[in-house]
């Protein structure tokens, strides 16, 4: 990925009204990925929605970083459970279809 496709953390922070240190703190906690190129930190475009969501939790709802981290992990687990439930529903429909064909 070239640096033209990346968003500088400082630019993102300025446009979103957040501190660059907040974005870097999210990275240090393993909540987002930050790319380091030529002594500058960058975000990948696919990270923007997640960083914006975490920033809203912190700045709008005044949730501290520990709370943001806990909420992030719970949301990740919820999404994984939803994906698994969807897969299991698809399998169930396949098995129900096979039973109908045999019956």
N, C-alpha and C positions, 0 to 999 in steps of 0.2 A: 504494500500500500504506500503510495507516495504522500508526501506532506501536503500536496494540494487537496487530497481527500480527507485530511485530518483537520480537526478544529482545535486551535490553541486554547488551553485551559483559561488563560487570561482573557481571551476574546469571549469565550463562552460565559465566564464569570461576569464580565462587564455587561453583556447583553441580558443576562438573567438576574442581575442584581444580587449576586452571591459572592462570597469571598473565594478567591482561588485556593486558599488554604482549606476551605471546606471540601472542595473537589478532591484535593490531594489527601485529605483525611479519609474520604470515602475509599480512595484507592488503597491507602495504608491498611484499612480494615478489610480489604478484599471484596468490597461491594461493587467496584467498577474496575475496568482496565484503563490504564493511562499509558500512552506510548511516550518514550523519552527520545527526542531527536535533536541533535545539535544544542544541547543544554536547554531545551524547552520541552514542556509537557503538552501532550496533545490527547484529545479524545477522538475515538473513532465515531463516525456518524451513527452507527447502530447503538451506541451508548447514550446518546442524547436523551432519549425518552426516559431511560432509567435514572439518569442524573437529575433530570428535571423533576421526576417523581420524588426522589429522595430529598431534593432541595425544598420542595413544597412541604414535605413532612417536617423538615427541620425549621424552615423559616416561617411558613404560614401557620403551622400547628404548634410551633415552638417545642418540638420534640428533640431531646438531646441526641448526640451521636449514638449512644448506647441503645436508646430506644429506636432510632432509625435502623440500626443494624438488626435488632430483634425483629422489627416489623418486616424488614427486607427478607430475612430468612423465613419468616412465616409465610410471606407472600410467595416466595420461591417454592416452599413445600406445598402450598395450596395449588399452585399452577401445576406442579408435578402430579399431585393427586388427581387433578381434573384431567390431565392428559391420560393418566392410567385408567381412570373411569371411562373415558371415551374409547380407549382401546378395548377394554373389557366389554363395553356395550356392543362394539362392533363384532367382537368374537361371539357374544351371546346371540346376536342376530344371525350370524353365520350358522351357529349350531342349531338355532331354532328353525332356520331354513332347511337344514339337512334333515332334521326330525320330520318336518312337514313332507319332505320328499319321500322319506321312508315309510311314513304312516299312511 
